[in-house]
Amino acid sequence: MESITMLGTGSAMVTKCYNTCFTLSKGDEHFLIDAGGGNTILSNLEKVNIKINQIHNMFVSHTHNDHILGTIWVIRSVATDILKDKYQGIFNIYGTKKSIDAIKSICSYVLQNKFTKLFGTKILFNEVENNSEINILGRKTIFFNICSTKELQFGFKTYLNNGKSLTFLGDEPYREAVKDFCYDVDYLLHEAFCLYSQKDIFNPYEKHHATVKDACKNAEILNVKNILLYHAEDKDLSNRKELYIKEGKEEFSGNIYVPNDLDVINL
């Protein structure tokens, strides 16, 4: 069974949920995408019963604190298990050179040498460039530059073992330059900072983000079958899913997923 487990669904400054990060899972193995901004990543992995020794691949989309700081806790946890002989194999971290340099730099200041000495042997950093193709959990995965106007950031397109396709667009809106990675996919993972009806409250465009209406309009134009919305504000968390789906359905004829933290979506 292939699935997405949402470990966090919020934007940078949320307090009622965790920052956006998730796993693409295949059986008992999990590909971790981003890690949020703190050690809540570890407690949320525990809550969904994903053990750290079931994660051998992690992708870091960019260097913003709500995506990269949690990776330090993941690395420490992996390294601890390696030193206790509880972790088999290699832990692969994928990202741009800038992301990799940032992670290594932070680790050099905050982690003990017994952990960082595993870099290059048991913990490997793999630099991705535009159109880098890598096999992860038996899936062809192509990384691409999302053409951010704010910070160098990569997304990816992957081909699931059931024949379906999935594209992750990071935490900025779709841009025409990446159409080839998005058109006609089965699942499009697109950020939606807030409702369009509340754009004057949350000012998404000033933050280089999209609204639900924008994201779902993109999905309709791109002929995707399912859209998954994340990286959202949390001021009305209990009603967020219902409100987002209602606005989204005005623009998109496919399936709309608005997950909460810890939700699992079967693909």
Backbone bond lengths (Angstrom), bond angles and torsions (degrees), N, CA, C in turn:
res aa  C-N    CA-C-N  psi(-1)  N-CA   C-N-CA  omega(-1)  CA-C   N-CA-C  phi
1 M - - - 1.459 - - 1.525 110.01 -
2 E 1.328 117.10 130.90 1.456 122.38 175.47 1.529 108.82 -103.87
3 S 1.326 115.46 140.33 1.458 118.88 -175.22 1.519 110.89 -156.24
4 I 1.325 114.65 164.00 1.463 122.98 169.77 1.521 107.54 -109.19
5 T 1.317 116.22 131.92 1.457 121.15 171.88 1.518 107.78 -114.85
6 M 1.327 116.16 115.46 1.457 121.23 -178.67 1.524 109.47 -82.12
7 L 1.304 116.34 109.65 1.467 121.15 178.49 1.523 111.05 -84.45
8 G 1.323 116.21 -21.40 1.456 122.25 175.54 1.509 108.96 -161.91
9 T 1.321 117.19 151.88 1.468 121.35 -175.14 1.525 112.80 -131.34
10 G 1.336 117.35 0.41 1.449 120.19 -170.88 1.513 115.09 -95.09
11 S 1.318 115.52 164.72 1.459 122.70 174.22 1.529 109.45 -79.48
12 A 1.317 116.37 -170.73 1.470 120.13 -168.10 1.519 114.34 -61.57
13 M 1.344 118.03 -43.36 1.460 120.44 -169.72 1.522 113.82 -103.66
14 V 1.310 117.86 23.84 1.465 120.18 178.81 1.525 110.73 -69.18
15 T 1.342 114.84 153.36 1.467 121.10 176.07 1.526 112.07 -128.28
16 K 1.336 116.82 -13.60 1.467 120.85 -176.47 1.528 112.22 -101.36
17 C 1.326 116.99 -6.08 1.454 122.76 173.24 1.526 106.72 -147.97
18 Y 1.329 116.95 179.37 1.464 120.44 -177.89 1.524 110.04 -97.51
19 N 1.327 115.56 160.00 1.463 120.84 178.20 1.533 110.43 -61.72
20 T 1.331 115.97 153.90 1.456 120.82 -174.39 1.526 113.53 -63.65
21 C 1.307 115.72 123.33 1.465 124.34 171.37 1.520 106.93 -164.40
22 F 1.326 116.39 158.23 1.460 119.15 -174.76 1.518 110.14 -162.30
23 T 1.313 115.54 169.72 1.458 120.74 171.87 1.529 109.47 -117.45
24 L 1.331 114.91 146.40 1.459 122.16 164.59 1.521 105.44 -101.85
25 S 1.297 116.23 114.50 1.452 120.12 -169.93 1.521 112.03 -109.11
26 K 1.314 114.13 148.31 1.460 122.37 175.55 1.526 106.41 -138.46
27 G 1.319 115.32 99.61 1.457 118.77 -175.15 1.516 110.29 64.34
28 D 1.325 116.11 -125.19 1.466 121.56 -178.10 1.523 113.17 -95.49
29 E 1.328 117.77 8.93 1.459 120.73 177.74 1.523 109.57 -111.73
30 H 1.332 115.86 144.43 1.454 120.75 -171.07 1.528 111.33 -136.18
31 F 1.323 115.69 130.45 1.463 124.00 175.15 1.521 106.66 -97.72
32 L 1.333 116.74 114.86 1.463 122.23 -175.68 1.530 110.09 -91.02
33 I 1.317 115.99 127.76 1.463 121.43 178.45 1.515 108.67 -112.63
34 D 1.333 116.05 113.06 1.452 124.35 -173.96 1.540 109.97 58.69
35 A 1.328 115.56 173.61 1.462 118.10 -175.66 1.517 113.13 -145.54
36 G 1.329 116.08 12.88 1.453 118.36 -179.97 1.519 111.85 70.79
37 G 1.322 115.58 -165.91 1.454 119.90 -171.42 1.511 117.02 -106.87
38 G 1.336 118.54 7.93 1.465 118.38 -177.79 1.507 113.14 -165.33
39 N 1.339 115.77 -167.39 1.464 118.80 -175.43 1.527 113.10 -81.58
40 T 1.325 117.56 4.11 1.465 119.54 169.93 1.521 110.81 -59.64
41 I 1.333 116.71 -23.26 1.462 119.83 175.59 1.519 110.72 -55.70
42 L 1.329 117.13 -38.63 1.462 120.52 -178.13 1.528 111.41 -71.68
43 S 1.325 116.99 -41.55 1.470 118.86 -179.59 1.528 110.99 -69.96
44 N 1.335 117.18 -34.99 1.460 118.81 178.88 1.523 111.95 -71.90
45 L 1.329 117.51 -35.51 1.463 119.54 172.79 1.530 110.18 -60.63
46 E 1.304 116.09 -40.64 1.467 120.66 179.20 1.523 110.70 -64.29
47 K 1.315 116.84 -41.38 1.463 120.76 -177.93 1.524 112.35 -64.16
48 V 1.332 116.95 -31.81 1.473 119.38 179.63 1.526 111.24 -96.95
49 N 1.319 116.32 9.95 1.466 122.88 175.52 1.525 112.99 61.93
50 I 1.333 116.26 38.05 1.461 121.20 170.92 1.519 107.95 -102.82
51 K 1.321 115.75 116.35 1.457 120.62 -178.88 1.526 110.06 -84.65
52 I 1.318 115.37 148.45 1.462 119.56 -176.52 1.524 111.39 -61.71
53 N 1.338 117.81 -29.30 1.465 119.36 179.86 1.529 112.49 -81.05
54 Q 1.342 116.36 6.47 1.466 121.26 172.30 1.526 111.41 -102.32
55 I 1.331 116.11 5.76 1.459 121.84 178.97 1.522 108.31 -115.58
56 H 1.321 117.12 113.90 1.463 122.07 179.13 1.529 112.35 -118.69
57 N 1.336 116.10 0.75 1.456 120.82 179.87 1.526 109.94 -142.60
58 M 1.334 116.48 131.71 1.460 122.12 177.56 1.523 109.33 -138.01
59 F 1.323 116.10 134.81 1.464 122.20 176.68 1.517 109.20 -113.34
60 V 1.331 116.38 132.82 1.466 122.13 177.19 1.523 107.31 -112.64
61 S 1.329 116.59 115.51 1.462 120.99 -171.34 1.526 112.84 -72.62
62 H 1.336 117.25 -36.90 1.464 120.24 -179.59 1.528 109.49 -167.32
63 T 1.331 115.76 -179.22 1.469 119.74 -167.40 1.525 114.89 -94.70
64 H 1.304 119.81 4.87 1.466 119.45 179.79 1.526 110.33 -63.18
65 N 1.334 115.42 146.50 1.470 119.77 -170.09 1.521 113.72 -60.41
66 D 1.345 117.77 -30.86 1.463 119.28 -178.02 1.520 112.99 -78.40
67 H 1.314 117.25 1.05 1.467 121.60 176.95 1.527 112.12 -117.67
68 I 1.326 116.68 -30.00 1.462 119.17 -167.79 1.539 114.24 -103.93
69 L 1.339 117.86 -29.60 1.463 117.90 -172.84 1.524 113.05 -67.52
70 G 1.325 116.91 -31.05 1.462 119.12 176.68 1.519 112.86 -65.50
71 T 1.341 116.93 -23.12 1.464 119.02 179.61 1.523 111.72 -63.32
72 I 1.330 116.86 -29.37 1.467 120.42 179.66 1.519 110.20 -64.09
73 W 1.332 116.67 -38.69 1.464 120.70 177.69 1.529 111.49 -69.29
74 V 1.343 116.24 -37.31 1.464 119.60 177.13 1.523 109.87 -64.28
75 I 1.332 116.65 -45.31 1.465 120.81 179.47 1.519 110.83 -60.86
76 R 1.318 116.62 -44.39 1.474 119.10 179.05 1.526 110.75 -62.23
77 S 1.316 117.14 -41.30 1.462 120.71 -179.08 1.525 111.15 -66.42
78 V 1.350 116.48 -43.60 1.457 120.26 176.68 1.529 110.28 -61.00
79 A 1.327 116.34 -47.80 1.464 120.60 -177.95 1.528 111.36 -61.61
80 T 1.317 116.78 -38.86 1.465 120.56 177.82 1.516 110.82 -60.85
81 D 1.329 116.54 -44.89 1.466 120.21 178.86 1.528 111.73 -66.45
82 I 1.330 116.76 -36.98 1.468 119.74 176.83 1.517 110.12 -60.19
83 L 1.312 117.08 -45.80 1.468 121.46 -178.02 1.521 112.18 -67.90
84 K 1.315 117.05 -22.30 1.473 121.71 178.20 1.531 111.67 -97.39
85 D 1.344 116.14 8.88 1.470 122.01 -178.17 1.524 112.86 58.49
86 K 1.339 116.14 33.82 1.460 121.16 177.79 1.524 112.30 -106.47
87 Y 1.338 116.19 1.29 1.468 121.11 -176.84 1.515 108.19 -127.43
88 Q 1.332 115.55 119.66 1.451 120.83 -178.98 1.523 110.49 -102.31
89 G 1.319 117.06 138.74 1.456 121.03 176.15 1.512 113.21 91.17
90 I 1.339 115.39 -165.75 1.458 123.89 -174.60 1.526 109.99 -105.05
91 F 1.327 116.04 142.36 1.456 121.42 172.31 1.523 107.70 -99.70
92 N 1.331 116.74 114.14 1.461 123.00 -178.30 1.518 111.11 -99.35
93 I 1.324 116.69 126.97 1.457 122.93 177.24 1.524 107.53 -113.37
94 Y 1.337 116.72 125.66 1.456 122.53 -178.61 1.530 109.73 -111.42
95 G 1.319 115.70 139.93 1.456 120.06 177.04 1.514 110.74 177.32
96 T 1.312 115.71 173.86 1.459 119.95 175.32 1.524 109.51 -69.51
97 K 1.324 116.30 165.14 1.459 120.01 177.19 1.517 110.70 -57.20
98 K 1.333 116.95 -39.64 1.461 120.10 -179.66 1.527 111.02 -63.02
99 S 1.327 117.15 -43.91 1.472 120.43 179.04 1.519 111.16 -64.63
100 I 1.324 116.32 -43.33 1.460 120.43 -179.78 1.525 110.74 -63.62
101 D 1.325 116.86 -44.66 1.463 120.38 178.83 1.529 111.09 -61.19
102 A 1.333 116.09 -39.81 1.468 120.06 179.57 1.529 111.20 -64.66
103 I 1.328 116.46 -44.91 1.468 120.19 -179.96 1.524 110.70 -62.11
104 K 1.312 116.29 -47.13 1.466 119.84 -179.75 1.526 111.23 -61.89
105 S 1.322 116.36 -39.86 1.458 120.20 -179.60 1.527 111.21 -64.95
106 I 1.333 116.60 -47.04 1.469 119.65 178.66 1.527 110.49 -61.47
107 C 1.317 115.86 -44.09 1.472 119.92 179.63 1.524 111.67 -59.68
108 S 1.327 116.81 -37.20 1.471 119.97 -178.39 1.515 111.92 -63.84
109 Y 1.326 117.18 -25.55 1.457 121.36 -179.46 1.525 112.97 -91.61
110 V 1.332 117.16 -32.54 1.469 119.19 -168.54 1.531 114.76 -113.28
111 L 1.337 118.00 -11.98 1.464 119.89 179.41 1.520 110.77 -111.28
112 Q 1.322 115.12 147.78 1.458 120.59 178.27 1.527 110.96 -69.36
113 N 1.310 115.40 156.26 1.465 121.64 -179.14 1.523 112.09 -59.56
114 K 1.319 117.19 -31.33 1.467 119.42 -179.16 1.526 111.62 -62.26
115 F 1.361 116.01 -24.36 1.458 120.60 176.10 1.532 111.24 -86.03
116 T 1.325 116.79 -49.47 1.471 120.27 -174.55 1.530 112.52 -70.78
117 K 1.321 117.71 -19.82 1.471 118.81 178.59 1.529 111.41 -68.83
118 L 1.333 116.71 -11.29 1.467 120.64 176.99 1.522 112.20 -80.68
119 F 1.358 116.31 -11.85 1.463 119.92 178.35 1.526 109.51 -63.88
120 G 1.316 115.15 131.57 1.462 120.30 178.76 1.507 113.86 94.35
121 T 1.339 116.71 -12.55 1.466 120.08 177.93 1.529 111.01 -120.60
122 K 1.313 116.61 -64.72 1.467 121.66 179.72 1.528 112.91 -98.88
123 I 1.327 116.18 -23.37 1.455 121.91 177.69 1.520 107.56 -119.75
124 L 1.339 116.22 112.44 1.455 120.91 -173.36 1.527 111.10 -112.02
125 F 1.322 115.26 137.74 1.451 122.10 176.30 1.528 108.91 -102.87
126 N 1.326 115.94 126.86 1.456 122.32 -175.00 1.524 109.62 -119.59
127 E 1.321 116.50 110.39 1.457 120.73 -178.73 1.526 110.62 -75.21
128 V 1.334 116.21 131.47 1.461 120.84 176.35 1.521 109.60 -109.34
129 E 1.318 115.03 146.91 1.453 122.45 175.81 1.518 108.10 -124.02
130 N 1.319 116.37 174.56 1.458 119.43 179.94 1.525 110.55 -59.49
131 N 1.329 116.14 126.20 1.470 124.09 -178.82 1.525 113.62 75.59
132 S 1.322 118.15 14.89 1.467 119.55 172.52 1.517 109.69 -62.21
133 E 1.333 116.62 129.32 1.468 121.52 -179.98 1.521 109.54 -112.70
134 I 1.329 116.17 125.14 1.461 121.73 -176.66 1.526 108.47 -136.64
135 N 1.317 117.05 144.11 1.459 121.67 174.76 1.525 108.42 -90.95
136 I 1.325 116.28 117.70 1.464 121.34 179.67 1.522 108.43 -126.31
137 L 1.312 116.86 119.53 1.464 123.70 -176.58 1.533 111.42 54.28
138 G 1.333 115.03 39.71 1.454 119.76 177.77 1.509 113.89 76.47
139 R 1.339 117.57 9.02 1.453 121.72 -178.40 1.525 110.46 -110.83
140 K 1.301 116.91 131.81 1.463 121.28 170.87 1.524 107.49 -66.45
141 T 1.328 116.32 122.44 1.465 121.76 -176.41 1.526 108.75 -128.71
142 I 1.326 115.61 124.66 1.464 121.13 -178.26 1.522 109.07 -115.18
143 F 1.322 116.87 120.04 1.456 121.98 179.50 1.529 109.76 -89.69
144 F 1.326 116.18 146.02 1.461 119.48 -179.55 1.527 111.35 -148.42
145 N 1.323 113.95 151.29 1.460 122.39 176.47 1.524 108.35 -73.78
146 I 1.338 118.34 123.09 1.466 120.74 -177.18 1.525 112.69 -79.83
147 C 1.342 116.86 -1.93 1.475 122.55 179.02 1.526 111.37 65.28
148 S 1.302 115.34 44.94 1.463 121.42 177.79 1.522 111.16 -60.67
149 T 1.310 115.69 144.62 1.465 120.72 173.86 1.520 111.35 -94.35
150 K 1.335 116.13 3.20 1.466 120.55 -173.40 1.521 113.16 -120.18
151 E 1.319 116.43 -44.51 1.464 121.31 -173.58 1.520 108.49 -156.47
152 L 1.330 118.04 138.72 1.457 120.57 176.92 1.514 109.33 -52.74
153 Q 1.324 115.72 123.74 1.465 120.06 -175.64 1.524 109.33 -148.02
154 F 1.317 114.89 141.03 1.460 121.38 178.94 1.526 110.60 -117.14
155 G 1.313 114.72 149.31 1.447 123.10 168.78 1.524 108.18 -119.67
156 F 1.322 117.00 -165.92 1.458 119.39 177.06 1.520 110.78 -157.00
157 K 1.327 114.41 157.00 1.458 122.12 168.80 1.505 107.65 -117.38
158 T 1.327 116.83 135.71 1.458 119.94 179.27 1.521 110.00 -133.23
159 Y 1.316 114.53 154.61 1.456 121.83 -178.79 1.528 107.84 -111.31
160 L 1.311 116.14 113.77 1.453 121.41 -176.53 1.523 110.74 -70.69
161 N 1.310 115.59 159.16 1.462 120.02 -178.43 1.527 112.36 -68.93
162 N 1.343 116.74 -17.58 1.468 119.59 177.24 1.526 112.33 -87.73
163 G 1.343 116.93 8.20 1.450 121.73 176.67 1.514 114.71 93.01
164 K 1.310 117.63 -7.35 1.468 121.14 -179.78 1.533 110.40 -85.51
165 S 1.327 115.34 163.09 1.462 121.16 -179.30 1.526 110.01 -120.39
166 L 1.330 115.05 151.68 1.464 121.51 -176.42 1.521 109.08 -143.10
167 T 1.329 116.42 134.39 1.463 121.37 177.42 1.520 110.49 -123.97
168 F 1.323 115.38 130.74 1.460 123.93 176.86 1.527 107.95 -107.01
169 L 1.339 116.13 121.01 1.455 121.29 -173.71 1.529 114.02 -99.22
170 G 1.327 117.92 12.35 1.456 118.12 -178.84 1.509 111.00 72.18
171 D 1.345 116.82 -150.38 1.461 118.41 -176.15 1.534 112.92 -116.69
172 E 1.346 115.93 28.32 1.461 120.42 172.54 1.523 109.53 -127.53
173 P 1.325 117.46 164.14 1.467 120.06 -175.41 1.527 113.44 -66.52
174 Y 1.328 114.71 158.70 1.464 121.78 172.63 1.518 110.39 -58.60
175 R 1.340 115.39 140.78 1.463 121.64 173.75 1.525 109.18 -128.21
176 E 1.316 115.44 147.22 1.465 122.21 -174.88 1.531 111.91 -55.07
177 A 1.339 116.80 -29.41 1.469 120.53 -176.71 1.527 112.56 -62.90
178 V 1.334 118.02 -20.34 1.465 120.36 -178.46 1.528 111.47 -109.89
179 K 1.318 116.88 21.71 1.461 121.19 -177.36 1.522 112.70 -56.23
180 D 1.330 117.09 -39.56 1.469 120.59 -177.07 1.521 112.36 -60.63
181 F 1.329 117.58 -24.69 1.462 121.14 -179.70 1.535 112.11 -89.23
182 C 1.330 116.04 -9.52 1.467 120.27 -171.78 1.525 114.83 -117.21
183 Y 1.309 117.44 -28.25 1.459 119.69 -171.72 1.527 111.76 -65.91
184 D 1.320 115.63 130.67 1.461 123.63 172.43 1.532 113.64 66.80
185 V 1.341 118.01 20.57 1.462 118.94 177.51 1.529 109.69 -77.19
186 D 1.311 115.35 159.66 1.464 119.82 178.55 1.521 111.82 -75.67
187 Y 1.336 115.89 -38.14 1.466 120.56 -179.64 1.531 109.59 -130.56
188 L 1.340 115.98 125.82 1.458 121.50 173.67 1.525 108.16 -114.36
189 L 1.327 116.35 121.26 1.453 121.82 178.25 1.529 107.57 -98.55
190 H 1.314 116.00 109.28 1.467 122.74 -169.57 1.525 109.21 -129.68
191 E 1.332 116.93 132.29 1.458 119.51 177.60 1.532 110.60 -68.04
192 A 1.339 115.66 150.92 1.459 122.37 176.23 1.524 106.71 -147.14
193 F 1.318 115.74 94.40 1.457 121.09 -170.85 1.527 112.76 -63.23
194 C 1.342 116.14 -35.73 1.460 119.70 -178.21 1.527 109.43 -165.21
195 L 1.313 116.65 177.35 1.456 121.49 173.30 1.528 109.77 -70.67
196 Y 1.331 115.76 147.13 1.460 119.47 174.41 1.532 109.81 -61.93
197 S 1.312 116.31 -35.21 1.465 120.76 -179.35 1.528 112.36 -66.66
198 Q 1.344 116.27 -13.71 1.463 120.27 179.49 1.529 112.05 -116.17
199 K 1.321 116.03 21.09 1.469 119.60 -176.74 1.524 112.67 -62.91
200 D 1.323 116.66 -29.69 1.464 119.13 179.78 1.523 112.18 -77.47
201 I 1.313 116.71 -13.75 1.473 121.34 176.48 1.524 110.07 -87.95
202 F 1.336 116.84 -44.48 1.468 120.96 -171.78 1.534 114.31 -102.10
203 N 1.323 117.62 -11.44 1.469 122.41 175.66 1.538 113.31 50.27
204 P 1.329 117.50 56.10 1.476 119.65 -176.94 1.521 113.66 -63.44
205 Y 1.321 117.90 -36.41 1.453 120.33 -174.75 1.521 111.88 -69.06
206 E 1.315 116.65 -31.33 1.466 120.00 175.46 1.524 111.10 -65.87
207 K 1.332 116.60 -24.79 1.474 122.58 -178.19 1.525 111.79 -99.00
208 H 1.333 117.13 9.09 1.466 122.34 -179.51 1.533 111.64 64.46
209 H 1.332 116.24 38.70 1.458 120.87 179.61 1.525 110.91 -123.41
210 A 1.326 115.28 171.56 1.458 122.56 -178.13 1.523 110.49 -112.01
211 T 1.317 115.18 162.92 1.458 120.87 172.15 1.528 108.88 -97.38
212 V 1.326 115.53 172.04 1.459 120.32 176.69 1.526 110.31 -58.88
213 K 1.311 116.90 -44.43 1.462 121.40 179.26 1.523 111.19 -58.17
214 D 1.325 116.74 -45.63 1.465 121.19 179.68 1.522 111.30 -60.21
215 A 1.333 115.46 -49.08 1.462 120.86 -176.74 1.529 111.08 -60.93
216 C 1.330 115.89 -44.73 1.462 119.75 -176.70 1.527 111.50 -73.35
217 K 1.309 117.46 -31.45 1.468 120.29 174.09 1.532 109.76 -64.23
218 N 1.341 116.08 -41.37 1.465 120.35 176.10 1.520 110.94 -59.55
219 A 1.328 116.02 -44.92 1.461 120.53 -177.95 1.520 111.91 -61.82
220 E 1.325 116.30 -38.34 1.471 120.50 178.91 1.524 110.76 -66.25
221 I 1.313 116.88 -44.83 1.465 121.49 179.41 1.522 110.84 -63.31
222 L 1.335 116.48 -36.15 1.459 121.52 -176.34 1.534 113.02 -84.15
223 N 1.323 116.12 -1.74 1.472 121.10 175.62 1.530 112.25 61.95
224 V 1.329 117.19 34.59 1.463 119.56 177.90 1.525 109.17 -82.77
225 K 1.302 115.71 159.83 1.461 119.98 -176.39 1.525 112.82 -92.93
226 N 1.310 116.87 -34.01 1.467 121.74 -178.50 1.524 108.83 -138.22
227 I 1.325 116.61 139.57 1.457 120.26 173.16 1.523 108.99 -121.21
228 L 1.316 115.15 138.37 1.459 121.60 177.87 1.522 107.12 -117.46
229 L 1.342 116.56 122.45 1.460 122.81 -174.92 1.529 110.24 -104.17
230 Y 1.335 116.16 138.22 1.473 121.31 -175.53 1.522 109.02 -156.41
231 H 1.321 116.90 -172.23 1.471 123.34 -178.15 1.528 109.93 56.13
232 A 1.333 115.34 52.68 1.454 122.35 -171.61 1.529 111.73 -110.96
233 E 1.335 114.98 160.65 1.465 120.25 172.71 1.534 109.03 -69.83
234 D 1.325 115.82 165.38 1.474 119.39 -172.53 1.529 113.41 -128.63
235 K 1.329 117.31 24.78 1.470 119.37 -174.03 1.519 113.11 -73.39
236 D 1.331 117.16 -22.19 1.470 121.25 178.03 1.519 108.15 -135.76
237 L 1.321 114.76 59.50 1.462 120.71 -169.47 1.525 112.94 -59.94
238 S 1.312 117.52 -37.64 1.466 120.01 -175.92 1.534 112.06 -66.86
239 N 1.332 117.05 -24.77 1.466 120.50 -179.76 1.526 113.19 -109.87
240 R 1.330 116.91 1.28 1.462 120.64 -173.90 1.520 112.27 -57.75
241 K 1.312 117.47 -47.84 1.465 120.77 -176.74 1.526 111.14 -59.62
242 E 1.317 117.08 -49.38 1.469 121.41 -178.16 1.533 111.47 -61.94
243 L 1.323 116.66 -44.80 1.465 120.50 -177.63 1.523 111.90 -68.50
244 Y 1.331 116.78 -40.32 1.468 120.37 -179.33 1.528 110.86 -66.60
245 I 1.315 116.68 -42.49 1.461 119.82 -179.96 1.530 110.45 -65.40
246 K 1.317 116.77 -39.75 1.468 120.72 179.85 1.526 110.40 -61.02
247 E 1.331 117.67 -47.67 1.462 119.52 179.55 1.530 111.15 -68.44
248 G 1.326 116.12 -39.42 1.457 120.11 -177.83 1.507 113.28 -63.49
249 K 1.336 117.47 -36.72 1.466 121.40 -177.44 1.528 112.52 -66.38
250 E 1.315 117.20 -17.36 1.455 120.31 176.71 1.537 111.45 -72.63
251 E 1.343 116.00 -17.36 1.460 120.82 -176.20 1.526 114.20 -116.55
252 F 1.346 116.84 -24.00 1.470 120.59 -168.63 1.515 109.98 -128.98
253 S 1.325 115.79 132.63 1.462 121.08 -176.78 1.520 113.58 -93.02
254 G 1.335 117.71 -7.74 1.461 120.61 179.63 1.526 112.37 -88.76
255 N 1.315 115.51 -164.03 1.464 121.39 179.90 1.521 110.79 -82.87
256 I 1.320 116.26 138.18 1.460 122.18 179.31 1.521 108.93 -116.81
257 Y 1.329 115.56 124.34 1.462 121.32 175.09 1.522 108.85 -109.93
258 V 1.319 115.20 128.55 1.469 121.40 174.26 1.528 106.43 -126.60
259 P 1.326 116.76 83.02 1.462 119.41 -172.45 1.524 112.53 -75.06
260 N 1.309 114.41 155.70 1.459 122.61 166.52 1.532 108.38 -97.56
261 D 1.303 116.32 165.70 1.463 120.15 174.84 1.521 110.17 -52.99
262 L 1.310 116.64 136.48 1.467 126.16 175.79 1.527 113.61 81.03
263 D 1.335 117.59 -1.34 1.475 119.62 176.60 1.534 109.80 -68.19
264 V 1.333 115.94 146.13 1.456 122.86 175.74 1.514 108.59 -115.89
265 I 1.330 116.43 130.92 1.467 121.93 179.81 1.524 108.14 -118.38
266 N 1.308 116.51 118.39 1.454 120.97 177.18 1.523 109.33 -78.36
267 L 1.318 115.77 134.53 1.472 120.91 -174.76 1.524 111.78 -99.96
